[in-house]
Amino acid sequence: MYKIGDKIKHIRNHAIETPTDLINTGTVTYGPVKVEGVEHYRVKWDKEHEGRFYQGETMETLLSSRKYSFKLI
């Protein structure tokens, strides 16, 4: 679904997207790697966030839920 170099944003889901819904932005640096049928990607995040460990690169599934989603920028 995503490719190396894609810019993504992690947002809170609401009916109308506002600037306060943006949690973080980042760049896909590796992947996809399938683990038990689910694609995982390495993402280099642009900033550190208080509520979640976003320091450097993290492995993410980049799956959307009812509360949060990941989208291409």
C-alpha positions as CSV (number, residue, x, y, z in Angstrom):
1,M,0.0,0.0,0.0
2,Y,2.8,2.4,0.9
3,K,6.2,2.8,-0.8
4,I,9.6,3.9,0.4
5,G,9.7,7.7,0.4
6,D,6.0,8.2,0.9
7,K,5.1,11.1,3.3
8,I,2.3,10.1,5.7
9,K,0.4,11.8,8.5
10,H,-1.0,10.2,11.6
11,I,-4.4,11.9,12.5
12,R,-7.4,11.5,14.8
13,N,-10.6,10.6,12.9
14,H,-13.4,13.1,12.9
15,A,-16.1,14.0,10.5
16,I,-14.3,17.1,9.4
17,E,-10.5,17.1,9.6
18,T,-9.0,20.1,11.4
19,P,-5.3,21.1,12.1
20,T,-5.6,20.0,15.7
21,D,-6.3,16.4,14.5
22,L,-2.8,16.0,13.2
23,I,-0.7,13.9,15.6
24,N,2.5,13.6,13.6
25,T,4.0,13.3,10.1
26,G,6.7,11.0,8.8
27,T,8.4,9.3,5.9
28,V,8.3,5.6,5.1
29,T,11.9,4.3,5.0
30,Y,11.5,0.5,4.7
31,G,8.8,-2.0,3.9
32,P,6.5,-3.6,3.6
33,V,7.4,-6.6,5.6
34,K,4.7,-9.2,6.3
35,V,4.4,-10.5,9.8
36,E,1.5,-13.0,10.3
37,G,-0.2,-11.6,7.2
38,V,0.0,-7.9,8.3
39,E,2.2,-5.4,6.4
40,H,4.7,-3.5,8.6
41,Y,6.6,-0.4,7.6
42,R,9.5,1.5,9.2
43,V,8.6,5.2,9.6
44,K,11.0,8.1,10.4
45,W,8.8,10.5,12.3
46,D,9.3,14.3,12.0
47,K,8.8,15.1,15.7
48,E,8.6,13.6,19.1
49,H,5.1,13.4,20.5
50,E,4.2,13.3,24.2
51,G,1.5,10.7,24.1
52,R,3.5,8.1,22.1
53,F,7.2,7.2,21.6
54,Y,8.0,8.8,18.2
55,Q,11.8,9.2,18.6
56,G,13.6,8.3,15.3
57,E,12.2,5.4,13.4
58,T,9.5,3.0,14.5
59,M,7.9,-0.1,13.0
60,E,4.2,0.6,12.2
61,T,1.4,-1.4,10.8
62,L,-0.2,1.8,9.3
63,L,-3.7,0.4,9.7
64,S,-6.5,2.7,10.3
65,S,-9.0,2.3,13.2
66,R,-12.2,4.0,14.2
67,K,-10.2,6.5,16.3
68,Y,-6.9,7.1,14.3
69,S,-5.7,6.7,10.7
70,F,-2.7,7.1,8.6
71,K,-2.9,9.0,5.2
72,L,-0.6,10.0,2.4
73,I,0.3,13.7,2.3
